[in-house]
Amino acid sequence: MTTRNPFPTYPIANPLLGVILAIFVFGVSGCDELTERMPASISTHLHAETPHGKHGDTKEHRPGDHKHASADAAHDSVDRHNETEDHAAHAGEHHAIHKLVVTSPTIKDVTVTQQYVCQIHSRRHIEICALEGGYLKEIKVNEGQMVRQGEPMFHILPTLYEARLDADLAEAQLARVEYENTQSLVDQNIVSNRELKLAEAKLAKANAKVKLAQAEKNFADIRAPFDGIVDRLHEQEGSLIEEGAMLTTLSDNSVMWVYFNVPEARYLDYQSQLLTTQNQSGLDIELRLANHRIFPQKGKIGAIEAEFNNETGNIAFRADFPNPDGLLRHGQTGTILIHQTETNAMVIPQRSTFEILAKRYVYVVDAKDTVHQREIDVLHEQDDIYVIQGGVKTDERIVLEGVLQVRDGQQVAYEYRNPDEVLANLKYHAE
């Protein structure tokens, strides 16, 4: 049987192209077989064009060379792996010798500030309404004007009231004449005293009608009941208004009432302060306005509502603020700031803590330089510190810097830093 030559001797312009084609068709083994069966001239030409060493050196290609090349590559890989492990070991040694910074809790007096959103109201804020219906003849004030008590504000056309008053005055005059005539007849013993009493009662009734008509006429002139600021005008001159129609509102802004809601726990604290100090010296109350500036006048607790809101668990407080310059107006909003001084409070830096599932923890270093995770109870939070209650003691050491580098039960090297020095240079919050 004739065996077909798998490598026909076709002319190949580029021998390297033939090798690539053989690799694609037969694989690496096929390439080796092709090289062995290739004519000597082509094989020599191929090896001459394929560099295997430095400076253009050529090397004869043999089937066993692939095994040696694979062994050399594996050896180079092991060397690189060993170098990587040595570098990691050195890095681990460098991390292990890195010293942490620890400190201790300290006791000091701390001013704690609580903030509450508030609504600002005038001490007196009323509606000015028409007591009688009619045409609004004159408006004597402007919007935003400051008025004094008794100053006229509106005048309603009094034509009807004047006519009624004139009629009642005439009836009163008639009743007086009848009374005088009856008195004369009694003096002459012509009529009895009973007739005189009837005439006297009729005169009193007529005089009462006159007073009523006079009061109704006075309703046409509306005056300011107290010193205050006029709000927006709801009616214009010439308007036909009904009895009870609102014309404007008047606000007494000499003292402002500021309302805010306090949780039950805070209510108990503030109530104890109010009971122990009659002049409220334990509570420093300020008002921060919408532009984030502090109102210059200090406030004091003016009233506390009688019951809690069952839905929110809060109770309403009222703080009174003098307003001599009239800066505050009815309807404003702001933030109440209540400052309290906590004496002998235990404080720690915020950056020495970390949070897990809404709970705060610190790492405590024991006598054997081993760190242990411990939960703390935070009472108040300030810019850089926590006021805590329980969890650690003042003679214990807590990790300050490097909280994220240690684990529970790890033995560490550290540098101790004085708590006063730490508190004097705080800048960052907790990790």
Number of C-alpha atoms within 10 A of each C-alpha: 3 4 5 7 7 7 11 8 9 6 7 10 8 11 17 17 11 15 18 13 13 20 15 12 11 13 12 16 12 15 20 18 14 19 21 14 11 16 12 11 8 15 19 13 14 18 17 15 13 14 13 14 9 7 7 11 10 14 12 10 15 10 14 8 11 12 10 11 11 11 12 12 12 12 12 12 12 12 12 12 12 12 12 12 12 12 12 12 12 12 11 12 11 10 11 12 11 14 14 17 18 25 27 23 21 18 14 14 12 18 13 16 16 15 15 15 16 22 18 22 22 22 17 17 16 13 13 22 17 23 18 19 16 19 18 21 17 16 18 12 15 14 12 14 12 15 20 14 11 12 15 16 19 22 20 26 18 20 13 11 19 16 13 18 21 14 15 21 19 13 19 21 15 14 20 19 14 18 21 14 13 23 20 14 16 16 12 10 10 10 14 14 15 11 14 20 14 13 20 18 13 19 20 14 13 19 19 14 18 21 14 14 21 18 13 19 21 17 19 23 17 20 18 18 15 15 18 22 22 21 19 13 16 10 15 13 13 14 13 14 19 14 11 12 16 16 20 18 18 24 22 21 25 19 17 23 22 29 23 20 21 22 14 14 10 13 17 12 10 19 12 12 17 16 10 12 12 9 11 15 13 17 19 15 22 21 26 18 16 11 7 10 10 16 16 12 13 14 23 19 18 13 13 17 10 8 10 15 11 8 6 11 13 18 19 18 19 21 22 21 26 17 17 11 8 13 9 21 17 18 10 14 19 21 21 24 20 20 17 18 14 13 11 11 17 21 25 26 25 23 21 24 25 18 12 8 5 7 12 16 19 25 25 24 23 13 9 8 15 17 22 19 15 15 17 17 15 17 14 15 15 14 11 16 21 23 22 18 15 11 13 21 14 15 10 14 23 28 25 25 18 16 20 9 9 16 14 13 13 11 16 17 13 18 12 15 14 12 18 13 10 16 15 8 9 14 13 13 14 16 13
